[in-house]
Amino acid sequence: MMHRDEGDDLVRLVLMGLPGAGKGTQGELLSEELHVPHISTGAMFRSAMQSASELGAKARAYIDRGQLVPDDVAIEIVKERLDRPDCVNGFILDGFPRTVPQAQELDKALPTLGVHLDAAINIEITEDEAVRRISDRLV
């Protein structure tokens, strides 16, 4: 059995940036080009909540109260998602990690899955541009 980190065609990226920076757009384009799943935080949480899993129920309890999902629950959901067969050749994480503690936990978790990150890309835009782009989505 090949260790997940072996091979030349693997790509594991994290896309970071303000809401509206283009993480989703770039993630989708890269996903198609590199043939790896584009995994957004929102989609991951929605999927977990729709499942009958204990983690999904925990996430739903926080979200239903209008609270952020705590880091420990978020990292477990991410680990569960990255351990699926479609991630064996890589992945593009969109919007996770969002905080330094989440980044530290992700850094600890990836070796337990037999993978490492190839790159973290921060897409920088001004706050004014982020507000403009998000406002345009509402129209």
C-alpha positions in Angstrom: 0.0 0.0 0.0 1.4 3.4 -1.0 1.7 6.0 1.8 -0.5 9.0 1.0 2.4 11.4 0.8 4.2 9.4 -1.9 3.9 10.3 -5.5 4.5 13.3 -7.7 1.0 14.3 -8.7 -0.3 15.1 -5.2 -1.3 18.6 -4.4 -2.6 19.8 -1.0 -3.4 23.5 -0.8 -5.0 25.9 1.7 -6.6 29.1 0.3 -7.0 31.9 2.8 -8.3 35.4 2.6 -11.2 37.7 3.5 -14.7 36.8 2.4 -15.1 37.9 -1.2 -11.3 37.5 -1.9 -12.0 34.9 -4.5 -11.1 31.7 -2.6 -14.1 29.8 -3.9 -13.6 31.0 -7.5 -9.9 30.1 -7.5 -10.5 26.9 -5.6 -13.0 25.7 -8.2 -10.6 26.6 -11.1 -7.6 24.9 -9.4 -9.8 21.8 -8.6 -10.7 21.3 -12.2 -7.2 21.9 -13.4 -5.5 19.6 -10.8 -8.3 17.0 -10.5 -8.6 17.2 -6.7 -11.6 18.1 -4.6 -12.3 21.8 -3.7 -13.4 21.7 -0.1 -15.1 24.8 1.3 -15.6 25.2 5.0 -19.3 25.9 4.5 -19.9 22.8 2.4 -18.0 20.7 4.8 -20.1 21.9 7.8 -23.4 21.5 5.8 -22.4 18.0 4.9 -21.5 17.1 8.5 -24.8 18.5 9.8 -26.8 16.6 7.2 -25.2 13.4 8.2 -26.4 11.5 11.3 -22.9 11.8 12.8 -22.2 13.0 16.3 -19.8 15.7 14.9 -22.5 17.0 12.6 -24.9 17.2 15.6 -22.4 19.2 17.6 -21.8 21.6 14.7 -25.5 22.1 14.2 -26.0 22.9 17.9 -23.6 25.8 17.6 -24.7 27.1 14.2 -28.4 26.9 15.2 -27.5 29.2 18.1 -25.8 31.6 15.8 -22.4 30.7 17.2 -19.1 29.8 15.5 -18.2 26.1 15.6 -15.4 25.6 18.2 -12.0 24.8 16.9 -11.9 21.3 18.3 -15.2 20.4 16.5 -14.1 22.1 13.3 -10.8 20.3 13.1 -12.5 16.9 13.7 -14.9 17.7 10.8 -11.9 18.7 8.6 -10.0 15.5 9.5 -13.0 13.4 8.7 -13.4 15.1 5.3 -9.7 14.9 4.4 -9.7 11.2 5.2 -12.2 10.3 2.5 -11.0 8.5 -0.6 -11.4 11.4 -3.0 -8.6 13.3 -1.1 -6.0 10.6 -1.6 -4.5 12.5 -4.5 -4.8 15.9 -2.8 -7.3 18.6 -1.9 -7.8 22.3 -1.9 -9.1 23.6 1.5 -11.1 26.8 1.1 -11.6 29.0 4.2 -10.0 26.6 6.7 -8.1 27.3 8.8 -9.5 30.7 9.8 -7.6 31.3 13.0 -4.0 30.6 14.3 -5.2 27.9 16.7 -7.1 26.2 13.8 -3.9 26.4 11.7 -1.8 24.9 14.6 -4.4 22.0 15.0 -4.5 21.4 11.3 -0.7 21.2 11.3 -0.8 18.6 14.1 -3.7 16.6 12.4 -2.3 16.2 8.9 0.5 13.9 9.8 -2.0 11.6 11.5 -3.7 11.3 8.1 -0.4 10.7 6.3 -0.3 14.0 4.5 1.3 17.4 4.6 0.5 20.7 3.0 2.2 21.8 -0.2 1.3 25.4 0.1 -1.0 28.0 1.8 -2.1 30.8 -0.4 -3.4 34.0 1.1 -5.4 36.0 -1.4 -5.2 39.6 -0.3 -7.8 42.3 -1.0 -8.7 45.4 0.9 -11.6 45.4 3.3 -13.3 47.9 1.1 -13.0 45.6 -1.9 -14.3 42.7 0.2 -17.4 44.7 1.2 -17.9 45.7 -2.5 -17.7 42.2 -3.7 -20.0 40.8 -1.1 -22.5 43.6 -1.7 -22.4 42.7 -5.4 -23.4 39.2 -4.5 -26.6 40.4 -2.9 -27.8 42.3 -6.1 
